[in-house]
Amino acid sequence: MRTSRLLGLTLREAPSDADIASHQLLVRAGYVRQLAAGIFSYLPLAQRSLRKIARILREEMDAIGGQEVSLPVVHPAELWQATGRWDAIDETMARFQDRRGRDMLIAMTHEEVVAHIASTEVRSYRQLPMLVYQIQTKFRDELRSRGGLIRVREFSMKDSYSLDRDLEGLRLQYAAHHGAYMRIGRRTGVPLVPVLSDTGMMGGQVAHEFMYVTPIGEDSLVLCSGCEYAANLEVARFERGEPEGEAPAPLEKVHTPGTRTITQLSELLGVGAERTGKIVFFIGTFPDTEGSERLVIALVRGDMEANPIQVQRKLGAIALRPAHDEEIQAVGAIPGFASPIGIDRAGCLVVADELVARSPNLILGANEPDFHLLNTNCGRDYEPDVVAEIAAASDGATCGECGGALRLARGVEVGNIFQLGTRYSESVGAFFTDESGEERPIVMGSYGIGLGRLLACVAEEHRDDRGLMLPISVAPFEVSLVSLARSGDTAAAADRLYEELQAAGLEVLYDDRDASPGVKLNDADLQGMPLRLLVSERSLKAGGVELKRRSRDEARLVPPEEAAAAARGEADALREAVG
């Protein structure tokens, strides 16, 4: 490909809304252009990279028995209504009506459709296990798109679905995907860390996310320094220890002016935060009350934070949002000085962390401005609706697996895998007949990985202050051939080398533009091809062509007649390194 014909200009400056390095570089290098919030056009360089990523995904899915399919992007609502997700998913799912007034949706995932196909195509246990996959465009109407390709609304995803006769078969396919995803990370040059995760809208019992650990990540991760325990903060478990034992003391109201935070309260009363309780208010939407909302009061110890995902799961809520002051005050609670004591319990639900339930004589708000209650005791002074582990793990907490210290990190979710069970097959009617002639529901698994997000993580991992440094497995071209010709002989030598490189089986981006040497060399670094060949009057007079890896500063001079073979050798070495 000649740069003079390439669609996609390089830019000296990144757009003002590009806040992370990968977004800035992919825009500046001419890979992507933003059309609207969370919606991108992929120009030829990005498209070539995405094709390479897709090839890796196909190879790994085929290697574990996958069959490629192509499923509709528009679904009728009835399928999603049958599984309950039509009403359970918020505005993230794009719904519309066709011209006949029939409810439809734009696919964000395909569990329902695969279950529907299984209901018509799978009859006998002899057909199982089975694995199908596709690489297809999806749409999720994200509230806040950010980070370039990290969080978008329209995206391309590899989604695969396993069909099995029992849980043991599901576990085998789950493990196969786990291994395939780790290989995908290695082959694309992105170090992935599998972490336990919430099953979320997908349902099921077990799920893992494959995280690229990076400060730009949106997800909070909990990693153990002493063992391999890793989990999303939403589901992370930790050793809570035993609170100090003491007899319950009488309830006492004290004046605490201006103490709206735990820190202020602890300083005023001269106690540690662990002797206080913290109230977090949410508004929960619940399915059993036809989508009506109720105030949720989450109570954790003052030295901890509430985990909204666990609060939502323990209460069975469809969704949670922060409560407004007027919604809190409606039950008699006072923001900043609140507790479950003395409020209208009919208008709210109270969920207490199990450590709060075991901690005697905590300090809580008196539901009166500038006053708190000493010596509150769960079970004596108030009765929660639910007691559960709803506190989030903190940095330095004790690992429940090995006793080591946990640390918090940030990460980008590149892929996920779910053990779904029979939720979708039972809802849609996907059954098979076993050896004894009995009908049984197909056991399903679901597995996704985003192509654009993976490309963004590659760009984030492989870059320097000059631009991208993409691994050969993902780079649009293997070689950037730069001609600094000022004479016909040098131009002819560059043209000749271009032909020889292609004949040697190499993918070449040939910068044949009438531009300054500085522009050409800067663009070559910015675009990030793994190898660069430089042809100039100076190099030819010195006896050759300059060959260098993008990841190294030094170049070596090779004779023109050996340049194609030398570049091929370097490319082979780079390919072998990524596997």
Secondary structure, 3 states (H helix, E strand, C coil): CEHHHCCCCCCCCCCCCCCCHHHHHHHHCCCEEEEECCEEEECHHHHHHHHHHHHHHHHHHHHCCCEECCCCCEEEHHHHHHHCHHHHCCCCCCEEECCCCCEEEECCCCHHHHHHHHHHHCCEHHHCCEEEEEEEEEECCCCCCECCCCECCEEEEEEEEEEECCHHHHHHHHHHHHHHHHHHHHHHCCCEEEEECCCHHHCCCEEEEEEEECCCCCEEEEEECCCCCEEECCCCCCECCCCCCCCCCCCEEEECCCCCCHHHHHHHHCCCHHHEEEEEEEEEECHHHCCCEEEEEEEEECCCEECHHHHHHHHCCCEEEECCHHHHHCCCCCCCCCCCCCCCHHHEEEEEEHHHHHCCCEEEECCCCCEEEEEECECCCECCCEEECCEECCCCCECCCCCCEEEEEEEEEEEEEEEEECHHHHHHCCEEECCCCCEEECEEEEEEEEHHHHHHHHHHHCEECCEECCCCCCCCCCEEEEEECCCHHHHHHHHHHHHHHHHCCCCEEEECCCCCHHHHHHHHHHHCCCEEEEEEHHHHHCCCEEEEECCCCCCEEECHHHHHHHHHHHHHHHHHHHC
